[in-house]
Amino acid sequence: MMLTHANDGLNELKTNPLFKDVPESALIQLLGHAIIETWPKRLCFLGSAKTIHQFYIITSGRIKVYFYNAEKDRKITLFIITKHDVFDLYHLFNWDHHDVFYETLDDIQVLSIPLPYLKQWMLNHISFYKNALQYIMLKMKTLENYVTSSNLDTTATRLAKLLLQHTNETSQKIEIINGLPHKELAQLIGTTRAVLNRNIQQFKEDGIIDIKNKHIKITNMNLLVNKSKE
């Protein structure tokens, strides 16, 4: 849903877990200092260049967060962030400077809030502070799993875990990463596109998945779960 007026913005904050238990009056106060921005697909920027003064809440679309080593010309994707995700919390909590890149994977929309104001607002709304810490812990757990898997698992196991991580338990449909080019999927599990393609082909031959127009469909959940444990 694209935000078009104040009520849309208020509903967006109400449904965002980061603002759980924050009074509606405080949300309205916050929205009074927010603006809606739309960014085109494939916009790429260094995080510190944008987030040193502004805090962003994604309301639609997906953004890739990655490190880039210029000497080796290698990218490592840390996260795909989407609706209800925010960036960045480093500057919000006055942590050390860090250089990560962002790239929009779709046309996206964000709520942009001046960082100095949000820091002051947060002091008066401890529930947001607690929710933000919980959000950080979940992201740290994701990175912990990524590092562990990168060092211990085969590419096939990492691929299986990636698909399961982004599968809706109710519908058993893959979300967030579906429709992404294989190059993007490869960067998410720390491999090359060629190696990923071989594993995807093997998954298809084993009857685990099917692919149409870059969209992956799980055809045998039990086999996929077993593959993630190998």
N, C-alpha and C positions, 0 to 999 in steps of 0.2 A: 504494500500500500504506500502510495506517495503522499507525503504530508502537504496539505493545501491550506490549512488554517489552524488556529490555536487549539481547537478541540482535538484535532488529530495529534498534535504534539503532546497534549496532556494525556491522551490515551496511550501514546507510545511510551511515555515515562511510567505510567501506571502499570503497564504490562512488562516492564523491564525489571528483572530480578534485582538489579543494582539499586533500584529505588523502592524496594519492598519496605513497607512500614514507614515510609516518608509521608507526612501529611500532605493532602492535596494543596493546601495553601502554600506550602513550601515548594511544591512542584510548579505551581503557577508563578511564584516568585522567580524560580530558576528560568522558566521559559521566557520571562520578561527580558532576560539578558541573552537569549539564544537566537541564532539565526539559522535558517535552512539553507544548506548548500547542496548543489548537485554537481557531481564530477563525472566526466566521461570515462568509458571503458579504456583500459590500458594507460591511464595516467600513472606515472611513476614518480616518486619523490622520496627524498631522505627524510626520515621521521623527525629528526631534530629541527629541520627547517620549518616544519608546519606546527609541530606540537609544543614548541617552546613557549608559545603565547596562547594557544587554543587547545581545548579539549573536545574530542569528537565522539558522538554517539551514532552508530550506524542504524539507520531506519530501514534501508533496503539495499540489496546488492551484496557483493562479496569483495573482500580485499585480501591480497596475499601479503604476509609479513615475512621478510627474508633477510638473511645476511648475504653479502656479496664480497667475494675475494677477487679483487681486480687482477692480481698477479697470476692467479690460476684460472681466472675467468669461470669461477664456480659459484653457484647459488645454493643455499640451503634454506628451504622453506620451513619456517617455524610454525606458522599457523595459517589457516584460512579463517578470517573473521567475517562475521555477517551480522544480520539484524540482532540488536540488543548488545552487541560487543562494543567496546570502547577503546580509545587510544589517545595519549598513552598515559599509563599510570606512573611511569617513572618520573615524569615532570610534576604530576599531581602530588606525589609524596616526596618530592625534592631528593630523589635518588641520583646516583651518578649518571652523567651523560652517557648515552649509548646510541650507536649508529646502526639502526636497522632501516631497511627500505620498505616502502609500501607500494603496491601496484593494484589498481582497481581491475577486477576480473569481469565486472559488469558496469553499466551505467549505474551509479550509486547515489544515494542521498544520505546526508548526515545532518545532525544537529550540532552546531558549533557554538561552544560556550567559552568566553574569556577565562583563561586559566586562573588569573588572580582572583576573579570573583568566585569561581567554583571553590577555590581553596578556603576562602572566607566563609562561604555558604556551608561547606562541609563541617566546619567547626561547630556549627549550630545544629547539625543533623547527624548525630552519631550513628544512626542506623545505616545511613549511606556509607559511612566510613567502615563499619563492620562488613557490610555487603561487598564493598570493594576489596577488602582483605580476603574474603572468601573467594571472590573472583580470581584474585592473584594466585591463591593456593591451587585452584583448579587448573590454571594455566601452567603452574610449576609442575603439577602432577603429570600433565600432558607432555611437557618437555622431559621429565624424568623417564617416562615410558618410551619416548622417542630415542633418547640416548641409550637406554638399556637395550631396546630392540635393535638399534643400529649396530651394536657391538656383539650381540649374541644370536640374532635370528638370521635365517636365510632371506633372500629377497622375496621368495614366495610367501614365507611366513609374515614378513612385514607388509606385503600387499594384502594378505588376508586380514590382518589386524586393522589396516587402514580402512578397508571396506566395512568391516564390522563396526569400527568406531563411528562411522558416518551413516550407519543404518538405523532407520526409525524402527524401534522395537515393535511397535503396533502394526505398522503397514509393511514392515520388512523391505522398505524401499530405501535406496541410498540417497542421502540428501547432502547438500552443501558442495560436495566434490563432483556430483554427477554432471556430465557435460563438459568437464574440463579436458583440455588436450592431454595426451599421454605425457608430454614434456612436464606439465604441471604436476601430474600424479607422481612422476619419477622423482621430482625434487622433494616431494612430501615424504618419501621413504629413503632418500639419500642414494639414488641409483641413477643410471642413465636411461634415456628413452628406449634404446635398443634392448637393454636387459629387461626393462619393464614389459616391452612388447612381447618378448619371448614368454614371460610368465603369464601375461594375460592370455596369450594364445593357448598355453597349457591349461589354464583354468577353464577356457572354453571347451577344449577337447575333453577335459575331465567332467564336463557337465556341471561345473560350479556356477558359471555366469554365462550371460549372453550379452552382446553389445549391438546396439542399433543407434546410429547417429551420435556416437560418443557417449550415449547413455547406457550405463551398466545395469543389468537386471540380474539379481541373484536367483538362480534356478534350483540350487540345492543348498539350503542353509546349513544342514548337518555337515556336508562336505567342507563348506567354508569354515565352520567352527573347528573342525578337525585339522584343517590346514593351518589355522592360526596357532595351533598347539604343537606343531611339529618342530 
